[in-house]
Structures are given as C-alpha cells and as structure tokens.
C-alpha cells in the first residue's frame, strides 16, 4: 500500500523527524524513534506496519520549501521505501503533523478522581487540556496522597473542560487554582453555578476537618485548598450553552451535549483541526438515565469520533425502573412510619436530594405516603435546591409536575435546616420523619451524626439511593456489617437497610450500550466507523463485564490503568 507523507526541507536531503506513531523496531530500545533524515533516496528499513498512521507529516522548519516523501509499505515484508520529490508537484499539503494523546490520570480502574489529560501537538505548538479534575475518595490517607498529586505541572495546562459539578469530577479545581492555575475552566452555566456552592462547601469541610484533627488529635494536616481558592476558581469558570461550539484554546474546540446525570451535566465533544487533518474525541462524563425526574434525558452526541472515553459505573448490571423505585420509596416510608421510626437517607446534595424531594412531593400529592415531616438537613443541599430553581431551562418540560407546579421543592411537609443547632434538635425529636442529609456515600457531613444516633434503632430504616464506592461507610452499610465505625465509635447496625438502585443517576448496562451505539451510528454517517472505547469510572467487575459485551458488539475496547497514554 502507498502513503504520501508531506514534509518541509531544504534543497539538500531534508532533516525531518518520523511521526511518533511509526515505531521502527531495533535491538536497542533507545533507537526506536529513528529519524527519517537518516534515510536517503532509495533506502529501505523494516518497521511495524500495524503502527503506521494512514497519513502523517514531517517538517524541519517553517520557511523552507516543501517536498513530498512517498512511502511504500510492503505488507508481507514490513518495509518502507523513501523517495524524495519536489514540492512543485504538490498541492494543498499540510506542513505540520497533528498528534493527540490521552493520559488517564484519575477514575482509571476506579470510580473517583475523574481526570483525563489531552495533549495536542502540531509542529512546535503544544497544548494540554484537562477533562475534569475531580477528587479521589475512599480510604482517607490514600485519597489524601492521591489528591495532592497534580495531573501535570500547572504551567503546562492551557484549559480545563468540566463535565459536571459532582466533587469526584470537579473537587480538585480549587487545588489547581491554589497552585497557580489562572486559565479558563469551561462548563455549562448550571454546572458553573453549582460549583460556586459545592467547591466552597468542600473547602469549608476541609478547613473544619483540619481544625478538628489539630485540636483533638494533635495531627496537623493542611487542607487541600481553602475558601479563598474556591472563590478564585469561580472567577476562572465560563458557562456555555449546550449544543454550541466554543474555542477551548488555540486550534481546539468543544461542544456540550446533555448527559442527563444531574443539573448541568454534559458529555463533551472535543475537536482538533490542523489543515485538512481532523481528530475528534468524545468524553461521556457521567451518563444519566431516561425518565429521571426534573432533568432532561441523555442526548448522545451526533458526531462521529475517533475515540470515546466512556464511564462504566454500572457496566455489569441493569437497574430497576424509575417508576419501580418510586413505588419502593413509598413502601419504605409507609412501613417505617408505621413502626414509629425514621428514614435516614444519605444523599448527594446535588441531584439526588432534589429528585427525592420531587418524588416525595408527587407521592404525597397522590396520597401514597402519610403526612410526616421531611427534613433536608444539609446547607449545601439547600443552596443547591436554590440553584436548581435558577435553571428551569434545564428541566424536562415533558413532566406534568414540572409543567404544573411553580415550586417543585417547596410544599408543606418539607423543611430545610441550615443552622447546626437546628440539625442537633432533630435527634431529640420524636415520631416518624424523613431526614435527607449529605454526603451521598456517608463519608462526611451531617448524615454521620444521624447515623451515629439512629443506626442502632431497629425501628429506623437507612435508605441507600445511590452508588457506594469501595471503602466508604455507605458501602459498609450496603454490606450490612454488624457495626459501623462512626466518629471513632463502634455503632451496632440494627436499623433496617433498604437499597433502591432505581434512583441511580448513572445509566445501567443497557443504557450505556444504547448510548454508545447511537454515537457509533452517527459516526458511520460521518464516515468514521466504529470508535475505540476506553472505559473509565468503574470498578473491576463492572468494567470487565462491560468490555466483554462491547467487544461482542464490535467495539474496540480497552480498560486503561492509571498513567496509561494512548494516541488518538
């Protein structure tokens, strides 16, 4: 087969460098990146033809006349032959090769710490874009060390694109700013507004934790970042609408599409063009589910792609229906209220809390649950609910309650607590009630106080309504360990434990496969064919099972380890 490889050179033999994807096997590993200028007219050399790109460019300077290099590849013998011709016979040949690489830094073979490094090179121009910069969660000492490692030196980062506001995707942005980042952080408008409260809350928790450890354990641990860093992060954020291209940095553009995960969540299409060369990457972010309350359903990007970075949280299972989860919620409320107990719900302050309030509103309106008090015991959830009210443009207008109720989250049964003393008073109150409090994996926040007080009471129910990562208190509750370690105490787990997977904001196996098939179908119309899929944001069992299914479906699929670098 024949490839035309444009180059720039002087009238003498050109000094040009072989495209990085061309690996010339030698006995010495240091010689693998052989220079093309070592070859003269008529020379041949062996190479691994499976790594040969369909077209590449070579150059040695901006002001030298163009020539072309015609490369013959013998499929059987794996040889290249170089023959130099004059530029007069060439038209429209680009003079710079475009290369893109992805490094998987976070959420690689794990669920938290989402961060992928996109490096773009064309000629002497180098650009680095981060996709997300989330916080690692789990074992505290291990997570602390991982969170302190920068994905790349600050001075190399040209821009950040953020998929959504959850802390495992956005939580380390203030750390970048604290270390000197002053560039743009691109997000949707709703994500920008949610980050204003979520990152400030994260900073506040870290400062308070540091004060507690210093006071009670004589342990000095500096917060990852402080409140002023969260404030300065907001100054870097630029909110963009869905479905509109915007320039991320020189030569790189992007577009957000609805991910349907939480308010403002997006999948990201990244496109880089150099002359006639075009490379396209799609980052799924966290894909939501069709039929979730309030927010719109996911809208797969209508673009072909060379590569897809796809989440895989529930790649090995399917959820119960959203309608089924609502019915189960009603049953749990009725049964626990009849025992005189409390329903304790660890819930993410953004997304899950609002969905639960919405469903409880609907269930009470239809007479399916008794009229018992509902307490949203989370200042962050209270603030997030206000942000939801600011963005009705992101609501799913096909839902009846959205169309008919001007106040989705405000009805007589609901109270929002802000003050710490109000929160403490809940533990001295009697009678059935529902308490929804952060954090969603029960690793921090006011839910810990309610679990400390109520997990040992058999009348109560601990209701789990979202994914619980390994090594979190929430996972130990799901596993129904006999006791829970909370604030250094061993608390017997005597309360009922109910798990409603239907409330997951992540697409299940069927939803993920449908989303990827839609993207592939669009790509076939675009002439790109089947993209390579890199699975991230999942535990081992889920990723292996989903990778097997995708390969059966015709997708080239990989599960990158942390630090893996791949070309696009």
Secondary structure, 3 states (H helix, E strand, C coil): CEEEEEEECCCCCCCCCCCCCCCCCCCCHHHCCCCHHHCCCCCEEECCHHHCCCCCECCCCCCCCEEEEEEEEECCCCEEEEEEEEHHHCCCCCCCCEEEEEEEEECCCCCCCCEEEEEEEECCEEEEEEECCCCCCCCHHHHHHHHHCCCCCHHHCCEEECCCCCHHHHCCHHHHHHCCCCCEEEEEHHHHHHHHHHHHHHHHHHHHHHHHHHHHCCCCCCCCCCHHHHHHHHHHEEEECCCCCEEEECCEEEEEEECCCCCCCEEEEEEEEECCEEEEEEECCCCCCCCCCCECCCCCCCCCCCEEEEECCECCCCCCCHHHHHHHHHHHHHHHHHHCCEEEEECCCCCHHHHHHHHHHHHHHCCCCCCCEEEECCHHHHHHHHHHHHCHHHECCCCHHHHHCCCCCCCCCEEECCCHHHHHHHCCCCCCEEEEECCCCCCCCCHHHHHHHHCCCCCCEEEECCCCCCCCHHHHHHCCCCEEEECCEEEECCCEEEECHHHCCCCEHHHHHHHHHHHHHHHHHHCCCCCEEEEECCCHHHHHHHHHHHHHCCCEEECCCCCCEEEC
